Amino acid sequence: MTARGPLALVGGREWEEGCRDFDAALLETSGTKEVVVIPTAAAFERPELVLDAARGYFETFGATVRSVDVIHRREAEDDEPARIVADARFLYLTSGSPMHLRSVLKDSKLYAAIVEAHLGGAVLAASGAGGRILCDPMVDPRGGAYTVGLGLVNGVAFLPFRDTAPAHLIERSIELLPAEAVLAAVDERTAMIRDALGTWRVAGAGTVSVYSGDSVKEFAQPSVIDTLKI
């Protein structure tokens, strides 16, 4: 049996009503009262405001937030951020720019520490951009086509903001979906959560739509996503 912790891919608008139940459950599962937030994707969106939002939100659960202040690639190779992440029991990658996040984390010491912590049992949550880059193939937000992700989840492309994204981008991602992959389109304030045994379920306010070939299935809380076991 694998020791990896739960993985939550959130469809955006994290830390809002609609997310509270699954965030509380993830916090309880983690066994900690400290959430380590990695705001790298928000580098161009005032990451200090993202961190303030995280602190205000998790305070309502009696938890604290510790920031890993990695904005640039060179910082992802520093020892101290990797040490903080390696010791964490609940990690959170924020939304923002997936292309920037991927360029900072790819083959870095920090990303290796994230994976090691998660495979060692830590909860890993990733919203928006964070969810995109963990999957391979990765949906490119600039046009809805596909590029290479970091591959923590293989064979699944993650499309956040399903309920608010432009329809033509969603249609393009469906049209260009590689034959060997499935596309999971997730509403805001909604998560698809994988447990230690590889079973995915839906949590939160909205739905998850899974596209494979010419078929689509829609799932809502608390459904198991029976088309996925990765």
Secondary structure, DSSP 8 states (H G I E B T S, - for coil): ------EEEE-S--SSTTSHHHHHHHHHHHT-SEEEEE-GGGTTS-HHHHHHHHHHHHHTTT-EEEE----SGGGGG-HHHHHHHHH-SEEEE--S-HHHHHHHHTT-HHHHHHHHHHHTT-EEEEETHHHHHHEESEE-TTTS-EE----SEESEEEE--TTTS-HHHHHHHHHT--TT-EEEEE-TTEEEEE-TTSEEEEEESSEEEEEETTEEEEEETT-EEEEEE-
